[in-house]
């Protein structure tokens, strides 16, 4: 369940840092009752960015597949082996 805290609670930086590391989820900050910011630990940020990168690559691969931009696996391996003398 997402944690939501008011912006005035950001004064307790050590407590907020601990919350970020314990929850391993983003913490939503509100200002005057409306969403304003999101904070998270570096570990959580790196994980989210990694997953986003994977989804981007999968999307690109699906686009190439639907456009017919594919190679025969055996021909591609043969080409790589010839190029690198493997």
Number of C-alpha atoms within 10 A of each C-alpha: 5 9 12 13 16 15 16 11 12 13 9 9 10 10 11 18 14 11 17 20 15 10 15 15 19 20 19 18 20 17 12 9 10 10 14 12 12 11 15 19 20 12 13 17 15 12 13 14 12 12 12 12 12 12 12 12 12 12 12 12 14 13 12 12 12 10 9 9 10 11 10 7 9 9 10 12 12 11 12 12 11 10 9 7 7 7
